[in-house]
Amino acid sequence: MKSTLDKPSVKFCKDSSSFSQTLKARIHRYFKDHHKKKTGNRRLFLKAAILLITLIGLYALLLFNIAHWSLQLLLCMLLGLNLAAIGFNIMHDAGHDTFSSDKKLNTLLSYSLNLLGGNIYFWKLKHNIAHHTYTNIDGEDHDIEIKFMRIHPDQPLKKHHRYQRWYFPFLYSISYLAWIFYQDYEKYFRQRMGVSADKFDFPLKEKRIFWLSKCIHFFLFLIVPCCLLGIIPTLIGLMVAGMACGISLATIFQLAHVVTETEFKTLTTRRVPEDWMVHQIQSTANFATDNKYLTWLLGGLNFQVEHHLFPKVSHTHYPAINRIVIATCQEFHIPYTEFKTLRGAFASHVETLRRMSHVDS
């Protein structure tokens, strides 16, 4: 995938401490000694099957409209959470080519994002290239460019930002709906990930896939429900499911990078002062890694440090390599950020939003 977002002029300093070489060697040795592939395993395939079957079941139950309206709303919320879980567990790994060793299967499963209303081509440009390379760097990482929010200390402070720690739940809740029904089209027509970003290449094949998948999503989640249930129930259900999905996606990804302990940078030159792996550790945080149920549901995204260091490793291996990463960081005296609980990470995120709402931040 070619893109002008992949800017070779931005350089990271070479590792003078041999930290990166040591960590890479230890992770490589782990997989070699345990005779494991870096991609997913049978448990991941089973989880994917459970999530997809659950999606079909919830969709069918809602269309048959056999329950009381209050139960229908609950089912809509569960549908939204299920969509987020599919994104966390199937699309995310497949989008990084780590779900399976079969590249064709990865490509197929990555298009689950298109089925859910998004666009995998845009996502790879924004997430795999910009975010994973230039994490928390102003003007380079488009994941910290959020309308009506001030995330980075060098972003301009506006009057409404003083209230952002109060209104952010609303913005997060509508983020998924805004993404699939507005922002994707904005990116399509301007061919830019951000307002100040360079234009990206957009192959004709991907343009066709864009419109075909958008039409399929529109048909499945709007036209069919409207025909069977009516316009008002469909719109209410779509909003409830979309908000449940949106607040789940946005919150989890924000807790990994926008907390008080992570670093934010602005480049005065085209050079990052740290080694790439050190920079990833500085700008990323883990949370609730002892919670196996949360790890299962989030597709290991609570092990965000490991994911950013080794994006080509499936999330099924993060708990194991987490111990190696921590031990190596301690050996080289590199601070490693991890919150013991989801609540602790969330509190730190709110505190960050409060600090960014003032001019002295």
N, C-alpha and C positions, 0 to 999 in steps of 0.2 A: 504494500500500500504506500503510494507516494503522497507526500503532503509537504506543503511549505511550512506546516507547523513544526516539522522536525528540523530545527534550526541548528546547523552545524557550527554556527558562529558562537553559540553559547557553550562554553567549555567548563568542565569540572577539573579541579586540581587533581594531580596524581596522588595516590596514597603513599605518603612517605613513611607511614608506620607499619606497613604490610598487613594492616587489619583486614582489608578486603580480600587479599590473597589467602590469608589464613582462614577466614570465614568460608570463602568459596571452597577451599580444599577440604575443610571439615564437613561441609554439607555434601560435597561430592563423595567423600569417603563414607558418610552415613548411608547413602543410597547404594553404594557399591557393596559395603559390608553386609547390608540387610537384603541385598538382591531385590531391590524395589525399583519400580519405574517412578518417575517424577509426576506422572499423570495420575488420574483418578483410579479407584479400585472398584470392586463389586459393590461395596457399601454405597458408593456414590451413584452407581447405576440404579441400585434399589431405591435410594432416596429420590432420585429423579423420577422414577416410575411412580412412587407414592405421591409426589407433588403434582405430576401431570394427571394422574387418575383423580386426585382430589379436585383439580381444576375442572375437569369434565363433569364430575359429580355435582359440584356447587353450581356450575353453569346450568346443568339440567334441572336441578331442584328449583332454581330461581325462575327458569322459563316455564316450568309446570305450574308455578304459583299455587302450591297446595298448602302453604302454611299461612298463619296469621301475619299481618303486616309487620308486627314487631319482630317476629322470627325471620321474616324476609330481610329486614334491615340488618339483623345479626348475620345472616348468611352473606349479605353484601359486604359487610366488614370482613368476614372470614375470606371471601373471595379476594378482596384487596390485599389482605395479609398473605394469601396464597400466591398472588401475582408477585409480591415483593420477594417471597421465598424462592420462587422460580428464578427471579433475577439474581438473587444472592447465590443460589446453589448450582443452577444449570447454565444460564446465560453468561454469568461472570467467568466461571471456569472455562466454558467453551470459547468465550471471547478472547481469553488469554491462551487458547490452544492447550489447556491443561486438563480438560475433562477426560479426554481419551488420547491414546497414542495414534489413533486414526484421525488424520487431519480433516478428512471429509465429514466424519461424524461431528467433529468440533464445529466445522462451518455450518452444518445443518442445525445443530443445537443452538448455536449463537444466534440464528435467525428466530429463535423463540422470542427475542426482544421485539422483532417486527410483528410477530403474532400478538404481542401484548400492547402494540401501538407505537413502539419506538422505532429506531433505525440503527442497526448494528454498525453500519459504515460510519455514521456520525459518531457513535459511541466510541468506536476504536480510535478515531482521530482525537476526540476530546479526552478520553480516559487513558487508553494505552500509550499514546504518544505524548500529549501535552501534560496530563496530570502525573503520570508515572515517571516522566523524565524531570519535570521542573516543579515538583511538589511544593506548594505554598510560596512560590516565587511570583511576585506581583507582575502582571502583564504576560506571564508565560503559562501559568496554571489557571485554566479557565473555570475550574471547579470552584475557585474562590471568588469568582465574579458573579455575584448574586444580586439581582435587582432588588432595590429597597433595603439592602443589607450592607453593612461595613464589616468586612472580615479581616482585612489586612491593615496594619497601622498606617501604611502609605496611601491607602485609598482615601479619596476626599470625604470629609465629614459633612453631612447634611443635617438639617434640623430634625427630620423624621427619624434619624438614626438613634436619637436619644431614647426612643421608645422601642427599639428593636428587640430587646430582651423580653418584651411583653407581646409583640405581634409576630415573632418568628414562628410559633406553632401554626398560625394560620398560613403563613407563606409556605412552610414545609408541607402542610396538608394539601395545598393546591398545586404543589410543584410537579407532581406526576401528570395531572391533567393539563397544566400549562406546557409541559414538555411535549406531550404527544399531540396536542391539538393546536399549539401555536409555535413553540420554539423550534421544532423540527422543520416547519415550513419556513420560518425565518432563516434558518441555516441553509435550507435548500435554495432559496431565491437569492440570498446575498453571497452564498458560498464562502462563508466565514464562520469560525467557531465563536468568535467574539467580535465586538465592534471594532477593536483596533487590531485584530488578527489578520494575517495574510490570507489571501484566497487559497482554497485547497482544490486539488484535482477531483473531479466528480465524473467517473466513467458513465457512459450511456447505460451500461448494464445495471449499475447501481441506481440510476435514475428510474429505470423501469421497475426495479424491485421496490423502490421507495413508493411509487404510486400504486403498484399492485398490492403490496402489503398494507398500505393505508386503507385501501378500498376493502380488503378482506376484514381488517379490524373494524372498520366502520360498519360493515355488513353484520358481523357477528355480535358486536356489542351495542349497536344502535338500531339498525333496521330490523333485525330479527326480534329483539325484545320489544320494540315499538309495535310491531305487528301482532305479537302475542299478548303483550301486557298493557300497551297504551303508552302514549308519549310521556305523561307526567311520572308514572311509576318507573319508567326506564331512566329518565333523567335523574330522578332522586336516587335510584339504585346505583347509577353510574357515578354520581357525585360521592355517595357514601363509600363505594368500593375504591374510587380514585383517591379519596382523601386518606383512607386507611393505608393504601399502598404508598402514597406520597410521603406521609409523615414517617413511615417506617424506613423508606429508602433514604430520605434526606437526613434523618436523625442519625442513622447508623454511619453513614459516610462522614457526617460532620464530626461525630465523636472521635473519629480516627485522626483528624488533622486540626480541627479548630477547637483547641483546648488550651488552657493557660500554659501548659508545659511544653508545647510544641513551638518551633521557631518559624517566623515568617521573614522572608528576605526580599529585598529589592536590589536589582543589579545596577550598579553605577558604571560597571564595565560589562563586557560580554563574558565574564568569567565568574564562576561560583567559587568562593574561597575554600570549599571543602571537597573532599573526595565524594563521588556520587553516593556510595553506600553510607557514608557518615551523614551526608545530607538527608538521606531517606530516614535514618534513625532520628535525626534532630527534628524532622518535620512530621513525624508519625507517632501514634500512640496506640497501645493495646488496651483492652478492657475486658473484665470478667472472663478471663481465659480458663478459670477453673469450673465455669458453668458449662457442663457438657450439653445440656439441653439448648442453651443459647447458641453454643458453637454449632450444633447440628442445624438449627433453624437459620442462622445467619451465614451459613456456608463458610465458616471460619473467618469471617471478616472482622471479628473481634481480635484476631491475630493479624492486625493490619501491618505491623512492623515486618513480620516475616513475609507477608504478601508483597510489600513494596521492595524488600530486598531480593526476593526470589519470585517474581511474577510468573515465571514459567514452571512453577511447582504447584500442583493441585492443593487445594485447601485441606484435603484429607491428611496431609503430612505436617501441617503447621504445628499441632501440639508436640510432635516429636522434635522438630528442628528448632522450636522455641527455646528449648533448654540449651541447645548448642549456641544459638545466637546470644542468649543472655550471658552464658559463661564466657564467650569470646569478648563481648562488650566489657565485662568486668575485668578481664585480663588486660585489655587495652585502655581501660579507664574512660570508656565512652558511655555517657549517661543514656539510660534506656528507660523510656516512659511506659508505665503500665498501671492502669487503674484496677483495683481489685474488684470493683463492682460496676455495673451499668449505671447505677445511681451516681456514683462518684464521678464517672466520666461526664454524665449529663450535667451535673452541678458545675464542673469545670468549664463546660461549653457555655453555659448560661453566664458564668463569670466573664468569660472571654467576650461575649456579646456586650456585656455591661461595660467592660473596659473600652471596647471599640466605639462605644456611644459617646465618649468624651474626647475633647480635643487634646488632652494631655496623655492619651494612650500611646 
